[in-house]
Amino acid sequence: MFEFEKLCKEVENLDPETYNRLIAEKSAVIIKALSLITKSGIDGLTIYFNFILCSIAADGKLAPEEYAIMKPMFDSLAGKEVSYEEAVQIFKAAGLNKAKDYKDTVDLMVDVLGEVSLDLRRDIILVCLMICAVDGKISLKERRWIKQLIR
């Protein structure tokens, strides 16, 4: 437990340059590995995207910093520029503000982690933790989400 709390503090205190570098490096490794496992780049990317979405939704809120990460996806899906306010409405419409509404996705993510190597599992959990920390604080709800993945 102490190690988890220590890791949370370290991630919360990452400088922006290190944060961005780690996210980019780990994301590339994770997407490649998941694509190899699933034999389909689309399936691997979808699984990775689900981890990111669940991490963002862990506290039931779409923070402006999380919106910034997801903005290209929102814009692409909508076929237009999506404002933060519109993204919050999309987030709520998808039920991502209510943990019970995406419980099946969380269960699937835990199952996926049980099927991958320990190194890949650690990388996925680290990226999820970093996504939770993008606003500078890992909330209690976000910590619970990460602990689900660790089990």
Residue frames as qw, qx, qy, qz and C-alpha x, y, z in Angstrom:
[[0.000, 0.886, 0.463, 0.000, 0.00, 0.00, 0.00],
 [0.317, -0.780, 0.100, 0.530, 2.79, 2.39, 0.91],
 [0.405, -0.125, 0.591, 0.687, 4.48, 1.80, -2.46],
 [0.202, 0.637, 0.659, 0.345, 1.23, 2.60, -4.27],
 [0.146, -0.938, -0.247, 0.193, 0.83, 5.89, -2.39],
 [0.416, -0.571, 0.336, 0.623, 4.47, 6.75, -3.11],
 [0.369, 0.193, 0.676, 0.608, 3.97, 6.04, -6.82],
 [0.079, 0.833, 0.535, 0.115, 0.83, 8.21, -6.85],
 [0.253, -0.879, -0.004, 0.404, 2.77, 11.13, -5.37],
 [0.438, -0.305, 0.527, 0.661, 5.60, 10.69, -7.87],
 [0.285, 0.445, 0.694, 0.489, 3.19, 10.68, -10.80],
 [0.049, -0.909, -0.406, 0.075, 1.28, 13.69, -9.46],
 [0.293, -0.841, 0.149, 0.430, 4.56, 15.61, -9.26],
 [0.676, 0.159, 0.462, 0.552, 5.92, 14.81, -12.72],
 [0.017, 0.543, -0.149, -0.826, 7.01, 17.86, -14.69],
 [0.678, 0.561, 0.148, -0.452, 5.09, 18.37, -17.97],
 [0.386, 0.632, -0.619, -0.260, 8.04, 17.42, -20.18],
 [0.093, -0.236, 0.959, -0.125, 8.63, 14.11, -18.40],
 [0.563, 0.294, 0.598, -0.490, 4.90, 13.44, -18.26],
 [0.647, 0.616, -0.092, -0.441, 4.45, 13.94, -22.02],
 [0.268, 0.548, -0.780, -0.138, 7.57, 11.93, -22.87],
 [0.252, -0.105, 0.928, -0.254, 6.52, 8.99, -20.69],
 [0.640, 0.408, 0.425, -0.493, 2.95, 8.97, -22.03],
 [0.582, 0.639, -0.337, -0.372, 4.21, 8.99, -25.62],
 [0.149, 0.459, -0.875, -0.010, 6.83, 6.28, -25.03],
 [0.337, 0.018, 0.876, -0.345, 4.58, 3.98, -23.02],
 [0.653, 0.460, 0.242, -0.551, 1.59, 4.48, -25.35],
 [0.512, 0.571, -0.549, -0.333, 3.61, 3.43, -28.38],
 [0.048, 0.276, -0.952, 0.125, 4.83, 0.27, -26.62],
 [0.441, 0.179, 0.719, -0.506, 1.36, -0.60, -25.28],
 [0.660, 0.511, 0.018, -0.550, -0.46, -0.08, -28.58],
 [0.422, 0.503, -0.721, -0.222, 2.12, -2.15, -30.47],
 [0.059, -0.154, 0.955, -0.247, 1.97, -4.99, -27.92],
 [0.523, 0.300, 0.574, -0.554, -1.84, -5.02, -27.76],
 [0.617, 0.547, -0.242, -0.511, -2.01, -4.99, -31.56],
 [0.287, 0.389, -0.871, -0.086, 0.30, -8.02, -31.74],
 [0.242, 0.018, 0.879, -0.410, -1.71, -9.87, -29.12],
 [0.558, 0.452, 0.446, -0.534, -5.03, -9.20, -30.84],
 [0.509, 0.138, 0.683, 0.506, -3.62, -9.64, -34.35],
 [0.195, 0.760, 0.471, 0.402, -5.37, -6.40, -35.30],
 [0.286, 0.132, -0.173, 0.933, -4.11, -2.87, -34.91],
 [0.374, -0.474, -0.235, -0.762, -7.68, -1.66, -34.59],
 [0.765, -0.479, -0.424, -0.079, -8.48, -4.06, -31.75],
 [0.646, -0.132, -0.336, 0.673, -5.25, -3.17, -29.96],
 [0.070, 0.264, -0.011, 0.962, -5.95, 0.52, -30.31],
 [0.540, -0.513, -0.359, -0.562, -9.55, 0.04, -29.15],
 [0.760, -0.407, -0.447, 0.238, -8.41, -1.80, -26.02],
 [0.452, -0.017, -0.218, 0.865, -5.87, 0.94, -25.29],
 [0.159, -0.394, -0.183, -0.887, -8.50, 3.62, -25.89],
 [0.659, -0.540, -0.456, -0.259, -10.84, 1.86, -23.42],
 [0.658, -0.293, -0.388, 0.575, -8.13, 2.00, -20.75],
 [0.198, 0.133, -0.034, 0.971, -7.71, 5.73, -21.37],
 [0.389, -0.468, -0.345, -0.715, -11.47, 6.41, -21.31],
 [0.718, -0.504, -0.480, 0.017, -11.96, 4.42, -18.11],
 [0.546, -0.154, -0.301, 0.767, -9.06, 6.27, -16.51],
 [0.029, -0.262, -0.094, -0.960, -10.59, 9.60, -17.45],
 [0.559, -0.447, -0.384, -0.583, -14.01, 8.47, -16.24],
 [0.545, -0.114, -0.741, 0.376, -12.72, 7.01, -12.97],
 [0.108, -0.216, -0.492, 0.836, -13.69, 10.08, -10.96],
 [0.189, 0.674, 0.711, -0.075, -16.88, 10.73, -12.92],
 [0.084, 0.898, 0.059, -0.427, -15.68, 14.09, -14.23],
 [0.709, 0.473, 0.186, 0.489, -14.07, 15.32, -17.42],
 [0.375, -0.723, 0.004, 0.580, -11.39, 17.76, -16.27],
 [0.382, 0.880, -0.127, -0.252, -10.14, 20.39, -18.72],
 [0.139, -0.623, 0.742, 0.206, -6.75, 18.64, -18.78],
 [0.534, 0.093, 0.840, 0.027, -8.43, 15.34, -19.66],
 [0.542, 0.752, 0.292, -0.234, -10.44, 17.10, -22.36],
 [0.138, 0.824, -0.448, -0.319, -7.18, 18.36, -23.86],
 [0.324, -0.282, 0.887, 0.169, -5.95, 14.76, -24.18],
 [0.442, 0.356, 0.823, -0.017, -9.22, 13.61, -25.75],
 [0.285, 0.673, 0.041, -0.682, -9.95, 16.68, -27.92],
 [0.170, 0.366, -0.710, -0.577, -8.65, 15.16, -31.19],
 [0.031, 0.197, 0.979, 0.048, -10.92, 12.14, -30.65],
 [0.216, 0.615, 0.548, -0.525, -13.95, 14.32, -29.84],
 [0.233, 0.614, -0.244, -0.713, -13.30, 16.47, -32.92],
 [0.090, 0.202, -0.878, -0.424, -12.85, 13.42, -35.14],
 [0.093, 0.343, 0.927, -0.120, -16.01, 11.70, -33.92],
 [0.201, 0.705, 0.431, -0.527, -18.10, 14.86, -34.19],
 [0.539, 0.483, 0.443, 0.529, -16.59, 15.96, -37.51],
 [0.043, 0.866, 0.076, 0.493, -16.11, 19.45, -36.08],
 [0.188, 0.366, -0.548, 0.729, -14.36, 21.37, -33.31],
 [0.597, -0.566, -0.561, -0.095, -15.83, 20.28, -29.98],
 [0.113, -0.705, 0.305, -0.630, -15.70, 22.74, -27.10],
 [0.098, 0.164, -0.848, 0.494, -15.02, 21.67, -23.53],
 [0.506, 0.069, 0.405, -0.759, -18.68, 22.22, -22.64],
 [0.790, 0.255, -0.299, -0.471, -19.82, 20.05, -25.56],
 [0.483, 0.294, -0.814, 0.136, -17.29, 17.36, -24.58],
 [0.199, -0.104, 0.733, -0.642, -18.69, 17.32, -21.03],
 [0.714, 0.173, 0.140, -0.663, -22.15, 16.73, -22.49],
 [0.722, 0.332, -0.573, -0.201, -20.81, 13.88, -24.68],
 [0.184, 0.282, -0.843, 0.418, -19.03, 12.44, -21.63],
 [0.427, 0.017, 0.582, -0.692, -22.29, 12.49, -19.63],
 [0.761, 0.275, -0.137, -0.571, -24.38, 11.18, -22.53],
 [0.622, 0.322, -0.713, -0.025, -22.02, 8.19, -22.79],
 [0.830, -0.500, -0.198, -0.147, -22.60, 7.47, -19.08],
 [0.675, 0.276, -0.422, 0.539, -18.95, 8.06, -18.24],
 [0.150, -0.533, 0.338, -0.761, -19.92, 10.21, -15.27],
 [0.803, -0.311, 0.228, -0.455, -21.49, 7.13, -13.62],
 [0.092, -0.477, 0.874, 0.028, -19.12, 4.28, -12.80],
 [0.605, 0.114, 0.746, -0.255, -21.90, 1.69, -12.76],
 [0.671, 0.641, 0.088, -0.362, -22.70, 2.45, -16.41],
 [0.559, 0.654, -0.506, -0.062, -19.29, 1.30, -17.63],
 [0.651, -0.472, 0.568, -0.176, -18.67, -1.52, -15.13],
 [0.936, 0.238, 0.258, 0.033, -18.63, -4.14, -17.91],
 [0.538, 0.769, -0.239, 0.250, -15.85, -2.23, -19.67],
 [0.256, -0.735, 0.559, -0.286, -13.86, -2.11, -16.42],
 [0.858, -0.176, 0.468, -0.118, -14.33, -5.86, -15.98],
 [0.842, 0.517, 0.047, 0.145, -13.06, -6.41, -19.52],
 [0.222, 0.843, -0.400, 0.283, -10.00, -4.23, -18.82],
 [0.551, -0.550, 0.588, -0.220, -9.18, -6.30, -15.73],
 [0.931, 0.142, 0.335, -0.013, -9.53, -9.47, -17.82],
 [0.631, 0.732, -0.167, 0.197, -7.16, -8.06, -20.47],
 [0.100, -0.798, 0.532, -0.263, -4.56, -7.30, -17.82],
 [0.785, -0.299, 0.522, -0.147, -4.72, -10.92, -16.68],
 [0.892, 0.375, 0.238, 0.087, -3.72, -12.02, -20.20],
 [0.457, 0.826, -0.219, 0.247, -0.68, -9.81, -20.80],
 [0.700, 0.135, -0.438, 0.548, 2.92, -9.93, -19.61],
 [0.477, -0.662, -0.358, 0.453, 3.85, -8.38, -16.28],
 [0.333, -0.199, 0.150, 0.909, 5.87, -5.64, -18.03],
 [0.072, -0.376, -0.533, -0.754, 2.98, -4.71, -20.32],
 [0.417, -0.692, -0.589, -0.019, 0.59, -4.78, -17.38],
 [0.451, -0.527, -0.203, 0.691, 2.85, -2.39, -15.45],
 [0.180, 0.018, 0.324, 0.929, 3.08, -0.05, -18.45],
 [0.223, -0.545, -0.620, -0.518, -0.72, 0.00, -18.87],
 [0.473, -0.703, -0.480, 0.226, -1.27, 0.67, -15.18],
 [0.405, -0.342, -0.022, 0.848, 1.35, 3.44, -15.21],
 [0.022, 0.228, 0.432, 0.873, -0.32, 5.16, -18.19],
 [0.365, -0.651, -0.610, -0.266, -3.73, 4.85, -16.53],
 [0.504, -0.605, -0.334, 0.518, -2.27, 6.35, -13.36],
 [0.294, -0.141, 0.169, 0.930, -0.73, 9.18, -15.37],
 [0.129, -0.465, -0.554, -0.678, -4.05, 9.90, -17.09],
 [0.463, -0.710, -0.527, 0.055, -5.70, 10.07, -13.67],
 [0.502, -0.546, -0.131, 0.657, -2.98, 12.49, -12.55],
 [0.403, 0.452, 0.341, 0.719, -3.18, 14.81, -15.58],
 [0.177, -0.851, -0.215, -0.445, -4.97, 17.44, -13.49],
 [0.130, 0.601, -0.519, 0.593, -2.25, 17.24, -10.82],
 [0.446, -0.273, 0.632, -0.572, -4.17, 15.12, -8.32],
 [0.403, -0.055, -0.886, -0.224, -5.18, 11.47, -8.18],
 [0.564, -0.359, 0.120, -0.734, -8.55, 11.44, -6.41],
 [0.488, -0.187, 0.783, -0.337, -9.78, 8.68, -4.11],
 [0.821, 0.387, 0.262, -0.327, -12.12, 7.40, -6.87],
 [0.583, 0.686, -0.428, -0.079, -9.20, 7.32, -9.32],
 [0.108, -0.508, 0.827, -0.217, -7.04, 5.46, -6.79],
 [0.704, 0.047, 0.613, -0.354, -9.80, 2.87, -6.41],
 [0.780, 0.573, -0.062, -0.242, -9.93, 2.46, -10.21],
 [0.349, 0.662, -0.660, 0.064, -6.19, 1.86, -10.40],
 [0.373, -0.333, 0.803, -0.324, -6.34, -0.59, -7.49],
 [0.850, 0.263, 0.300, -0.343, -8.94, -2.59, -9.44],
 [0.691, 0.638, -0.333, -0.065, -6.41, -2.93, -12.25],
 [0.022, 0.627, -0.742, 0.235, -3.60, -3.96, -9.91],
 [0.706, -0.203, 0.562, -0.380, -5.49, -6.89, -8.39]]
